[in-house]
Amino acid sequence: MGSLLLDDLSLPHDALFLGFDSSTQSLKATVLDSNLKIVTSQQVHFHSELPHYKTQDGVYRDPSINGRIVSPTLMWVEALDLVLKKVSISNSNLDFGKIAAVSGSAQQHGSIYWKNGASAMLSSLDSRKRLVDQLRDAFSTKESPVWMDSSTTAQCREIEKAVGGALKLSKLTGSRGYERFTGPQIKRMFETQPDVYKNTERISLVSSFMASLLIGAYASIDETDGAGMNLMDIKQRVWSKIVLEATAPGLEEKLGKLAPSHAVAGHICSYFVERYNFNKDCLVIQWSGDNPNSLAGLTLNKPGDLAISLGTSDVVFGITKYPQPRLQGHVLPNPVDTESYMVMLGTKNASLMREDVRDQCAEKSWDVFNKFLQQTPPLNGGKLGFYYKEHEIHPPLPAGFHRYIIENFTGETLEGLNEREVQEFDPPSEVRALIEGQFLTIRDYSERFGMPSPPKRIIATGGASANQSILNTIASIFGCKVFTVQQPDSASLGAALRAAHGWLCNKTGSFVPISCMYGNLQKTSLNCKLAATPGDQQLVDKYSLLMKKRMEIEDRLVQKLGR
């Protein structure tokens, strides 16, 4: 580093950097200038703007197979042309020729199955036709299993058994066997649809799939998103032979090679040069998962910091140099630092569950929802709720709703207190029980996983980070300050930042720390601002007691109903 001149670490003054976020419900594009300020941001919402796919929230829920949830692969293909068209229409002054590099973020774990011969279709795209019309026959199955899928419990247990148990698998790959992870999904595909597996020449993650469209060839899976598959040795950053063999035959060839997250996937292909006037020298930097991209977009670089992403799933993550994989949570290589790891864990029943309670209890209005949250006292008079619209990950419980009242709870003691189960709460209490329950669960599991308690600070991102009432509750439960970023969806912003970082690494010929790009954060779109402060320490202690009681009830539910 010492020999690099400062000029070597600066971005060309008129260059632009494009970041995508291919999430469960939408595809977003964000353009940054060389000062890391947002130039434009556009979005395609799958449900409303691509209604012919007939998805609900971007997915199909299979009524015939318990827990099977998939998305139509072609919907993601069609969305790419549509979002680029929206970017060009929305900002007529935007010169695509000035975009020096592109990268992207994508929902983690989802898998795409390219059929034998598809690489020839991918390498001969005609810019006069839409992508979707040219790739209709490129896939051995038209449906991609996604992270919400929970139909692979048997496959998870078989893979764990093959390597010597759940903890062994976690220490090897960063996570125990999880239903949504790609390895168990591939194993299920091989076992239930062997013809599909046999007819597949390449399996992509959503991240490497979208990068493949941009370079007109198969892009590698990056090492960070690759850690969300139960297939990669996280220490060596190579595919683990023992897990591959336990998953499906001939799998390594179908997965291709792994690549560092900051590496160049390739140059943008002629389709985009001719159709949208990209420069032929524009680099495509490896795409990665949405949570790793959020980590980059939030400039999370201190071990005492935590980030909470509030979206279709709620995810808490931090960074460490000394990961200790356990039975809960996940360890992945840090996408913007080759020396450290990110630790994370998620809950599945998040924004969609909040929206359901809003619709049922708060007149379908966030204003009413927030008013209820403000008018109910912290601790909710001892009312606790467990709300699972889908099978949950943390804790491992099936869909269902459970409500309890802890009699005479004041937050001083649990001695001699009994709880009774009830069918429903009044609407304001229902709202508070949901929000307190969601964040007490996240606090409990993050502490079990060894994340800092209390954290030095929390940076909140995702759709619900725009909700002040929810941020206030998070600050009170965790006992620390909560900050937000200018753009609530940090994943596409992080992807644009990673595009610039990858461009810089490529220019200097070696990895450079991303922090050298931050400069004066106050002047960039990466600036954090204080959004909520904790209440008094007494309230934090009372929440600790409520959390303890909640976990006792949760443990009983898991013993009785757990998957």
Protein Blocks (a to p, Z undefined) as FASTA:
>chain_A
ZZpcfklmpccfkbccddddddfkbccdddddfkopafbdcdddfklmmmmnopgehiac
dfkbghiacddfklmmmmmmmmmmmmmmmmmmbcfklpmbdcddddehiacdddehklmm
mmmccfkbcfklmmmmmcfbfbdcdfkbcklmmmmmmmmmmnopjklmmmmnopacdfkl
mklmmmmmmmmmmmlmmmpcbdcdfklmmmmmmnopacdddfklmmmnopacfklopacf
klmmmmoghklmmnopaddfkbcfbdcdfklmmmnopafklccdddddfklmmmmmnopa
bfkbccddddfbdcdddddfbdcddfedcddddfkbckbccdddddfblmlmmmmmmmmm
noopaklmmmmmmmpcehklopacdddfbacfbdcddedddddddehiahlamghiacdd
dfbdcfklmmmmmmmmmmmmmmmmmmmnopacddfbdcdedjklmpmklmmmmmmmnopa
cdddfblblmlmmmmmmmmmmmmmmmnopacdfklmnmpmklmckbccdfbdcddfklmm
mmmmmmmmmmmmmmmmmmmmmZZ
